[in-house]
Each structure stands twice: as C-alpha cells, then as structure tokens.
C-alpha cells in the first residue's frame, strides 16, 4: 500500500501541474479574446485562427484540468445526500463510482477519441474556415485529457482504499471543514438549545 500511495502522490503532483497550466490557459484565452475583439472593433480586422485558438485553449482548460478538479474534490456531488452519510459510506460510494462509472467512461472516450486524432493527424485535416487551424491538436486533447482523468481516478481510488483499510487519512475530510456547513451546524445547535430551555416562547 505504501508503494501505491507514493504512486498516488506522483499522480497528484502531475494533476496539480496540469491544474496550474489550466489556470494560465484561462488567462491566455481571456487576453486573446479581448485583443481579438479590440482589433475587430478598432480596425475592422478579424482572424479565424485567433478565434479557433480560443476554442482550443478553452477545450484544454476543461480536458486537461479535469484531473485537478477530481483531486480537489470539486466535481458535482449530491451534498444533501453525501452529508448524511458516514465517512466510510462516502468513501465506499466513491470507490464504486470510480470503478463502475469513471473508469469505463474514460476508457470509452479514449477508445473513441484516439482514432479521431489519428485520422486528423494522418490526413492533415484543417478547419473548414478560411485561415483556420489544423484540427489534430484539439482532437489529441480528448484522449489525453481523459487519460489524465483516469490516472487521477486511480490515485483517488488508492487513497480511498487506504482510508477504508486504516492505512491513510480520509480523503474527503476537507469537505467537513466548509465554513457554511459549520455555521449551519452551530445555528442548529443554538436553536436546539433554546427549544429545550423552559419558558421558551411558542411552547405550551
């Protein structure tokens, strides 16, 4: 298990770097978009290449940043249900979700996306827009992005199994530190204490 946890740490390191790269891609996309709009309005000049670069970078943000999102436990959850489960139950839900949903989905997308990239690479497929870009970089991000997501899924699986076997901390524990959840719990405790006091208004 210790070797697997070291592997998990290495995968986490990669996902963090990709997450930071995605943040820079957002900034670059914003700058290009603003510059393109200014040039178009001020000089009546536009470029399909610049427009498509924005799409490519925007796709990179989501595809390359998906693993980082999973690492940070920032993906969509049904918190109303998850918050009512025990720590072990939440981790078991994740184990089955990773094995039965995440891994198969990533594999299917990778299996379908790789031939798409290869066809574009071999044919030199270009955008149909005048002055557009080659398509293969955008197609390549699909299998690569989901490969990194699947790799991060393996890291998360290792961490959950380590917790369930008593060999690691709860990887979902940071979700319990949410300030709003703490405030709600404190308010609920105060209301409960007030309702138990004798002579509370509204009680018979």
N, C-alpha and C positions, 0 to 999 in steps of 0.2 A: 504493500500500500504506500510506503514512503516513496518508492520509485515512481509510482503513479501520481502522487501528489507533487513531486518535482516536475513531472511532465506537465501536470496541470498548471503549475506556476509558469512554466515556459510558454504555454499556450496563452495564459493570461497576459504575459508580457507582450506577445505579438498583438493580441486584441487591443491592448492599451495603445500601442503604437499606431495601429490602424484607426483607432478612435480619434487620436490626435490628428492623424492625417485627414480624417473626415472633417474635423473642425476647420482645418486650413482650407479644405476644398470648398466649404461653405463661404468662407471669406473671399476666396478667389472667384467663385461663381458670382457673388454679390458685386465685386469690383467689375468683372467683365460685363455683367448685366447693366450696371449703371453707366459704364463707359459706352457701351453699345447704344443705350437709349440717348445719351447726351449727343453722341456723334450723329445719330439719326435725326434728332430734332434740330441740332445746330447747323449741320452741314448737309442734311438730306442724303447721308451715306449709310448704307447698311451692309451687313455681311452674313450670309447663311452659315459660313464657317464659324463665326463667333456665336451665332445662335445655337448651333449644334454642339459647340464646346460647352455651353451652359448645360445642355441636356446631358452630355456625357458626364460632366462633373457632378451634376445633381444625382444622376444614377449611381455614381461612385460613392456619394455620401451615404446612400441607403444600403447599397450592396456591400461595401467594404466596412461600414460602421455597424452592421447587424450583429456581429460577434461581440463588439464592445457593448452594445445595448443589452445583450444577454448577460454579459459579465456583470454589468451594473444592476441587473435585475430590474431594468427599466421598461421591459416589454409589458404588453397589456395583460393584466390579471383581473380576475373577478374578486376584488379585495373584500367585498361584502361576505363572500363565502370563505375565502382563504383566511381572513382574520379570525374566523370562528374555529379554525382547525388547530390542532396541536402542532408543535414544531415538527415532530416526526411525521405526522399526517401530511403536512405541507411538503416535506421533502419526498415522501413516497409519491405524492401526486406528480412532483417534478420528475422523478425517476421514470414513472410510466409515461409521462408526457414526452420526455426526451427520447425514450426508446420506441414508443409507438407512433409518435406524431412527428417530432422534429427530425430524427434521423431518416425515416422514409421520405419525408417531404424534400429534405435537402438532396437526397440521393436521386430522386425523380427529376428535380430541376437540373442537377448537374448532368444527369444522363441525357436529358433533352437539350440542354444548353451547349454542351461541348460540340456536337455535330454542327450546330448552328454557327458556332465560331469557326470551325474548321472549314466549312463551305465558304464563309466570307473571306477567310484567310487565303484559301487556295484560288478563289476566283477574283480576289482583289475588289470585292464588292464596294461600291461607292454609294453615297447618298444620291437620291434622285433629284435633290435640289441643286440648282446651279451654284457652283463654288462650294459644295458640301464636302464633308469629310469621308474618309474610309470608315466602314462600319465595324470592322473586326474588333477594335478596342472596346466598343460598347458591348458587343456580344461576349467578349472574353470576361468582362466583369461579372457576368451572370454565373458561370460555373465557379469562378474564383471566389466570388463573394459568398456563395453558398457552401463552398468547401471550407472557408474560414469559419462560417457559422456552425457547420457540422463539427469542426475541430473544437470550437468553444463549447459546443454541446457536450462533447466528450469530457472536456475539463469540468463542466458543471456536474456531469454525472459522477465523476470521480469524487468531487467534493461532497456530494450528497450521500454517496455510499460511505465515505469516510465518516461523516457525521452519524449516519444510521448504525454504523458498527462501532461507534465510540472512539474513533481514531482522528477526529477533527472537529472544528467548531461548526456551528450551524451557519451555512452559507446564506440563509435567509434571515438571520437575526437582525441585520441592519434595518430590515423593514419594520421592526418593532420600535425603532427609535424615532419614528416620524413624529414631528412636533405636534401636528394636528391630532394624531391618534392619542398622544399623551394628554393634550388639552381636553379632548373629549372624555378620556377616562377620568381625569381629575374632576371635571364638571359632573360627570355621572356619580362619582363618589360623594361629592358635596351634596348633590340632590338627594342621594340615598340617605346620607347622614341627617339632613334636615327633615326628611319624611319620618325618620324614627324618633325625632325629638317630641316630647309631649307638648300638647297645645299648639301643634303646627296648624296654621290657618288652612281651612279647607278640609280638615279631618273631623269626623263626627266625634 
